[in-house]
């Protein structure tokens, strides 16, 4: 079962510096006061991105539909 903080990034997502980031499963750490979402791939790789570029993992969505 996936953690509620697990997210994917939409294609061609850029970080706060304007660089494209790797398509992968990330963990949503927080959303700061300025509106950037902090996501981490692991303990060493983190990015600030626009929260609109995040998607919940499909497995999570299927689980939430099944639970209802």
N, C-alpha and C positions, 0 to 999 in steps of 0.2 A: 504494500500500500504506500502510495506516494505522500509526502508531506504537503500540507496546504501551501507552503511557500515555494514549491517547485513550479517554475515557469519556463516557457520557451520564448525566444525573441522572434519577431516577424522578420521575413526576408529583408535584407538591406537596411537593418537597424544600425544606427550610428550612436556612438557614445557622446558624452558631453563635449568632447574635443573635436567631433566631426569625423572620427574614424569608424569604418565599418567594423562590427564585432562578429566573432565566430558564431555560426548557427550551432546551438547546443542547448542542453538542458541546464538551466541556472537555478540558483536558490535566491529568492527575493529576500534581501536582508532588511530593507527599510525604504521609506520614501521620505526624503528630507523636506524641510520647510520651503525650500525654493522649488519643489515639485519634481526633482530628479529621483528616480528609483535606483537604489544600489542593488545590483545583482552580482552574484559570485559564482564562478565556475568551480573553483576549489579555494583552498586557503591562500593561494598566491595570485589568482586572477579574478579581479573584480572590475565592474564598469558602472558608471552612472549613465542611465538611459531615460528616455521619455517613457513614462508608464503606459502610454497608449500603444507602445510597440511590444508589449508583453501579452502573452497568451497563456492560460492555464494549460497544463498538459492534458491531452485528450483522455488519458486514463483517469485523471481526476474528474473530468467532466462526466465520463461514463459512470463512475462510481457515484457521483452526486445524483445523477438521474435515477440510478438503480435504487438508491436509498430512499428517495421520495416515494 
